[in-house]
Amino acid sequence: MSEVKQNNELSGVSGANNKNGENVVQRKYSPREVLDYLIEKFPKCFFAYNSENVRPIKIGILEDIVARLGDEISPEGKYSKTAIRQGIKVYASSLAYLDACKVGAVRVDLDGNECDGPITEEQEKYAQEKKEAVKKKISERQNKARAAGAGTGNANAGAKKPRPAGEGYKKKFGGPGSKNFHGKPFNRNGGKSYPQKKTYTRPPVYLYVPVDLDTLKVGDFVSVRIAEGIAKGFVDKIEPDDIHVKMRNGNIVHSKISSLRLVVRKESQSQNNQTSQN
């Protein structure tokens, strides 16, 4: 038996051409759409790919479908005869269908009735060879996807990632050296790891204490009132009516004792108080 004839017998598709051999422009339906349509119309004959009820179908079942559906199977209708033929071939190439082609299995018609006699040893052998070819094609497709992923830096592209077992989520996302979806490391508690924040240091608080000539000394840090506001500097020279205050920019400001205030840090003052008490 030739390969084409054997394939047609396995799929249940006869070798008839389109009616009148006319070329009609039509919408192309995917095999998945065609099979969903056939499963809906003939639930006792066609089943989902992963169903355990899949059985070999009648040889020449395409002509039965055309006769049963009538005007629905036409170039102008929802599906053409060519689309139905391709859908049946794809259905007959599924692993579930090829597994069902065992010696002794009986074909069924559109209504689920047995017909055409059991599957022969030659047909089963051909089905197993075709099954291995389908598996090989699937494996080659997966290897090609992995190779394409390796070219982009993702060696696991196209490969199904294993599901973590048990406390896999914690091991995957909470263990040492683990990373989140953005490539950033997780902390030990399983959350995101952020850079450690710097300890906040409160800015120093200064007190402005009035001074007199008896307590004022050269080098004291003082504030002086000037035209622009208040400036800070160090006492450079003390005279009864003229205090010289040297600013940080090097300028000398002349001021009276009444315009000066001694600048003292609050913490330093509290420490001085404790020292004086001791």
Buried (B, 14 or more C-beta within 10 A) or exposed (E): EEEEEBBBBBBBBBEEEEEEEEEEEBEEBEBEBBBBBBBEBBEEBBBEEEEEEBBBBBBBBBBBBBEBBEEBBBBEBBBBBBBBBBBBBBBBBBBBBBBBBBEEBEBBBBEEEEEBEBBBEEBBEBBBEBBEEBEEEEEEEEEEEBEEBEEEEEEEBBEEEEEEEEEEEEEEBBEEEBEEEEEEEBEEEEEEBEEEEEEEEEEEEBEBEEBEEEEBEEEBBBBBBEEEEEBBBBBBEBEEEEBBBBBEEEEEBEBEBEBBBBBBBEEEBEEEEEEEEE
